[in-house]
Amino acid sequence: MAAKKRDATPISTDTGKARPEVTYIEDVNAPELYADDAAYFFLKNGNVAITLVSGRLDAGPDKTAPFPVRRVVVSRVILPTRGAQGLAVGLYEFLVGCGLGPNKSNN
């Protein structure tokens, strides 16, 4: 499994100078979630909302096989545009570093 820590010294948009080093604190109790896809993106008031979904079988008591798969919203992540840009660039660079850049697939 590959992992990469993002640069902890982002450039300030106000002065163009590097900010002081940022320290990350690992919270082992932080929630984790699984999503199959980022289904929707929405920009409003300088914030980007990313809606994450996951496919789930609808196998209720009145259903018969084959069970239908429903796309269920599991979470929304809302970031200021600067953070969303950092996420997009950082994720792209990470995937390229793993050999999964454009025109590549792990399927």
DATATA-V257553 format. One record per backbone hydrogen bond with DSSP energy under -0.5 kcal/mol. NH is the residue of the N-H (numbers start at 0). CO is the residue of the C=O. If there is no record, write none. Layout:
NH,CO  NH,CO
This chain:
11,16  15,11  18,9  21,7  25,23  27,25  29,26  35,52  36,52  38,36  38,50  39,50  41,48  43,41  43,46  46,43  47,78  48,41  48,46  49,76  50,39  50,48  51,49  51,74  52,36  53,71  55,69  57,67  58,56  62,59  67,57  69,55  69,67  71,53  71,69  73,51  74,51  76,49  78,47  80,45  83,79  84,80  85,81  86,82  87,83  88,84  89,85  90,86  91,87  92,88  93,89  94,90  95,91  96,92  97,93  98,95  99,94  103,100
